[in-house]
Amino acid sequence: MKSAFWYLGFLSVLSLLFFVEGKAGFLGFLGFISFFSVYRISDEMLEVNIGKASRNAFLFAMFFGSVSLAYLYLTNGLELFQIGFVLLLGGTLLACLLSLFYYHKVGKKHEEQN
């Protein structure tokens, strides 16, 4: 069974709104492009790996989100909110995908040793 996780890659089309609106916030949707590479992963440990990777992304979102909201509150810099949101979304996606690839690679090494 192929992973249905790669459908999230189609959200990257929303980054084309940057050329219409000219706002850099839409470029954050480019982070979804990397989900297209998950299509080829098809082993029985995929669900476990996605759970672990999602946990890491959640921890990143909680830490970075609370730090950025505290910074925005203390500095009253609402113009940085859009950049902070893009960094939060992109960082969460990156943490999830890097963790997923790491756990997939470690799982393959473990299978080769056994």
Buried (B, 14 or more C-beta within 10 A) or exposed (E): EEBEBBEBBEBBEBBEBBEEEEEEBBBBBBBBBBBBEBBEBEBEBBEEBBEBBBEBBEEBBEEBBEEBEEEBEEEEEEEEEBBBBBBBBBBBBBBBBBBBBBBBEEBEEEEEEE
